Amino acid sequence: MTTDSSAYGPVGIAADSEPRPAIAADASLNYSVAKVAAIFTVAAGHWFTGTVLWIPVTFGLFVFAFSSGFFTSAIYGERIERGKFWRRKLERLGVRYWVILAFLAVVVALNGKTILHWHTLVHFAGLSGVLNWAHVPNRSGLGAGLWFFTLLLVFYLAYPALARAGRSRTWAGPLAIAATALSVFLEEHVRVGHELWLTALGFVLGVLYAAHTPRVGTGFAAVLALGSCILLFVLNTILHDKSANAALMTFASVGIAIWLAQAHLPRWPVLARIAKLDRYLLEIFLVHVYLFVRPTGNGLLDFVLSMALVVGASVALNRIAGYATGWLFDSRQTTR
C-alpha cells in the first residue's frame, strides 16, 4: 500500500508518470489525509446545512484544488506534450466519470426524478458547471455537485499554458498576486452559488507553488491560517462585519495549503489507513449527495450510515472503472 498522493495524481486520479524527487513524502501523506478529511467535511456540510461547516468546506475545496495543481505541476512540469497529456487525462478520468454518472443515473431514475432531458447529456459530457455558471436552471435529476468536475476539466485544458506562464520565478510572483486579487474580487462581486473562484485560485497557486517551492516556513503558514480564522471569527460574530470574508478565507486557505506542503505529521498507522481512501475521493465527492438516507430519523446516526453507504459504493465504482479502463486502454496498447 502506498500513501503517496502522487501515485494516484490530483484528487486521487491515476497519474501517468513518476513524480519528480522534489515531492516530499510528507507532503504526499499530508495532502492525502487532508483531502480525506476534507471530503467528509464537505459531505457533512451538505448534510448539516445552515451551520458554520461552510467555512471548513471552503478550506477543503481549496485544498482539493491546490493539491491537484501542486501534484500536476510536480509530475509533468512545464514541458509536456499537450495532446498526449490531454488524451491520457481523458482516458483515465473519463472512464471513472462515466461509470459514476451511469450509476447515478440509475439512482436518480429509481427515485423517480427526470433523466430524459438534454441537460443529462450536458452532465455526461462533464459540463455541469456550464449550466451553473450561466445560471441555467437544471432540468435533469443529475447535476448536483458536478461543477467541480467541469472546473477540473478546465484546469487540465489550461494547465500547459499556465505551467509555461508560471515557469519564470520573475513572473510567478506577480501572477500569483494577480490571480489572488482577481479571485477575491470575483468572490465578492460575481456570485455563482458555490466557491468557484477560490477553488479555481487553488489550482493556479498549486501549480505555481510546486514550480518554485518558495521558502515559506510552516510557522508563517500556520500563523497566516490561524490569524485569518481568528479575524474572521471576530469580524463576523462580534463586529458583524462580513466585508473582509473573501480575503480572509483566501488567506486562511493559502496558509493551510502551504502548511500541508511542508509540515511533518507523525507516521501513525491510522493516518496511513485514512490515506487509503485518497484513491476514492472523486467517487465520494460526486456520489455522496445522491446516497443520503434517513432510516432512523436520528440526524447523526443517519449521516454515519449514509457515509458508510457512500464509501462502499465509491470503492465498488472505483474498482469497476479500473477494470473498464484496463480493458479499454491497456488491452488496446498490447494489440498495437
N, C-alpha and C positions, 0 to 999 in steps of 0.2 A: 504493500500500500504506500502511495506517495501522498504527502501533504503539500506538495509543490503546486501552487495555483497555476503556474506557467505550464504545467503538464496538461492542463485542461484548457488553458487560454482564458481570455476575458469572459467573465460571467459564467465560468465553468464550461466554455465551449472548446471543443477539441482544437488544440493548436497543431500547426503543421511542421514545426521545426523546433530544434532545441533552443532554449533561451541563451542569451549571451551571459557570460560569467558574472556580469555586473549585478544580476538579480540575486540578492541575498536570500538564503533560505529563510531567514527571519521574516523578511517582507512577504514571502510566499505564504508562510504559515499565518502570519498576522492577517493578511487580506482574506485568506480562506475562512478563518474563524470569524472575522468581522463581517464578511458577506453572508455567512450562515446566520449570524446574529441579526443582521440587517433584514434578511428576508422574513424571518419570523416576526421581527418588529413591524415590517410592512404589513404582513398578514394580520397582526394584532391591531394595527391601526385601521384596517378595513373592517375588522370585527367590532372593536370597541370604538365606534365613531363618536365624534364630538369631544374627544379627550386631548390632552397635551401630547399624545403619541405622535401627532403630526410633526413634532419637532425631531424626534429621533428617526422617524420615517424619512424626513427630508435629508437628514445626515446619511441615512442608509442608501438612498438613491444616488447621492453624490459619491459615496464610497464605491458603489457598483460601477459608476461611470469612470471615476478616476482610476480604479484598478484595471478596467478594460483598456483605457488609453495607456496606462503605465506598462502593462504586460505586452500589448501590441507593439508599442514602440521599442521595448526592450528585446522583443523577439525578432522583429523584422527590420528595425532601423528605418533609415530614410531611403535606402536604395533597394527597391523591390520591383519585381515585375508585376505591374498593375493587373494585367489580365489574369496571370496565374494566381495572384493574391485574391482577387475578387472571385475567381472561379472556385478556389478552394473554400472560401468562406461560404459561398452559395451552396456548394455540395454538402459541407458538414453541417452548416447551420440550417439550411433549407429543409433537409430531411427531418431533423428534430422538430422544427416548427410545424411542418405539415402533419407529422404524427400527432403532435399536441392538438392542432386545430381539428383534425379528424375526430379525435376523442371528444373534444369539447363540443363539436357539432352534434355528436350523439347525445351527450349530456343535455344540451340545450333542447334538442328535439324531444327527448323523453320528458322534459319539464314543460312541454307544450309551448315553447317560445318559437319565434319566427326564425327560420333558416332559409327558406326560399325567397331570397331578396338579393338584389345585385350588390348590396353592401357586404354580404357574406363573401363574395368574390374579392372585394377590396381587402377584407380581413385575411383571406387566404393568401393574397399577394403580399402580405406583410405591411400594408399601407393604412392600417387603422388610424395611425397618428394623423394622417392627412385629413380624415374626417373630423377628428378632434380639433385640429389647428385651424381648419376652415369653418369651424362652428356649424358643421352639418349634423343634424340630429341622426343618430344611428338607428336604423330600422331593422337591424338584424339582432338576433339573440346573442351573437358573438360580439366581441369588441372590447369588453371590459378589461382594462389594464394592458391592452396590447400596444398602446402608444410607445412604450419603451422599446419594443422590438423594432418599430419603424425608426426610432431615433438611433438604435444600434446599426441598422442598415445605412442610415445617413452617415454615421461615423465611419463605417468601413469604406463607403464610397469616397468620403472626403479625406481619409487617412493619408494616402500618398501625397496629396497636396499639402496637408497640414504638416506632415513629417518634414517635407522639403522646406516649408516656410519657417519651421522652428529649428532647423538644424544648426543655424548660426547662433552662438551664445549672445552675440550683439543684438540680434533681433528677437530672440526668445523671450527676454525680459519684457520689452515693450509689448510684444504680442500677448503675453500673459496678463499684463496690466490692462491692456485694451479689452481683451476678452472678458476679464472680470468686471470692468466698469460697464461694458455693454450688457452683461448678464444681469447685474444689479438694476440697471435702468429698465431693461425689459421686464424683469421680475416685478417691478413697481408699476409699470405703465401698460404692459401688454399681458393680460391675464388669459390663461387658456384652461384653467381648471385643474392643473397638476403642475408639478415642479419641473416644467420643461427646460427653462433657461438655466437654472442652477445645475440640473443634470447634464445638459449639453456642455456647460462650462467644465464639468468634471472630466469629460472625455478630452477636452483641449488641454487642461492643466496636467492631466495624467501623462499625455504624450510628451509635453514639454519637460516635465519633471524627470521622466525616465531618460530623455535625451541628454540632459545636462547634470542631473543629480546635484542640484545646488546644495551648498553646505548650510543647511538649516537644522539646528540641533533639536533633539526630541524635547528638551526643556522649553525652547521657544515655541515649538508647535503645541505643546501641552498648555502653555500659558495663553497662547492665541485662542485655542479652542475653549478652554475653561473661562477665560476672561470674557470672551464673546457671549458665552452662555449666561454668565452672571449678569452682564449688562442687559442681555435680552430679557432675563427674568425681572430685573429691577425696572426696566422701562415699561414692560407690559403689565406687571402686576401692581407696582407701586405708583408709577407715574402715568400709567395708562397711555403710553406713547408708543405707537407702532411704526413710526416713521423710519426707524433705522432697522427694522426687522430684516429686510432683504440683505443689507450689507452685513449685519451681524451673523445671520445664518450662513452667509457665504464665507466669512472669516472663520467661523467655527468649523465649517465643513472642510475647508482647506487645512486648518490645523489638525483635525482628526486624520485626514488622509496622509499628511506628511508624517505625523507621529507613527502611523501604522507602517509606513515605508522604512522607518529607522529603528523602531523600538525592539527590544529583546524580551519576548514573552517567555515565561517558564515552559520548559518542554514537558508539560504534564501529559500523560496518556489520554486524558479526557479531551484535551484540545486536538490531539491527532484524530480522535474519533469524531469530534464535531466537524473537523475539516473534511472528513469523508463526504459530507453532504454537499460540498462545494460543486461536485460534478452534476448535481441535480437542480441547481439553482434556477436555470431557465425554465424547467418544467414547473417547479414550485411557484415561481413568480407568475407564470401565465395561467396556471390552473386553479390557484387557491380560492379565488373569489367564486368560482363555479361549484366548488365542492364543500361549501359551508353547510353544515347540517345542525339541526337543533332537536335531537331526540329526547333530551331530558328536561329542557326548559331552564336548566342552570347555565348561565352565560359562560362561566369559566370552564366548567366541565365540557360543555358543548364545543368550546373553542379547542380544547385539548383533543377531543375526539375528531373534530374536523381536521386538525393539523396532522393527526395520525393517518387519516384517510388521504390527505393531500400528499404527504410524504410517500405513502405506499403507492399511490397512483403515479407519482413522479418517477419513482425508481423503475416501475414497470414500463412507463412510456420511454424513459431514457434507454432502457435495455432493448426495447423494440426498435427504437430509432437506430441504435448501434448495430443491430443485426441488419436492418434495412440498408444502412449506409455501407456496411461491409459488402452486402450482396450486390448493391447497385454500382459501387465505385471500385472496391478492391478487386472484385471478380472481373470488372471491365479492364483494369490495368493488367491483370495477369493474362488476358487473352490478346493483348496487343503484341 
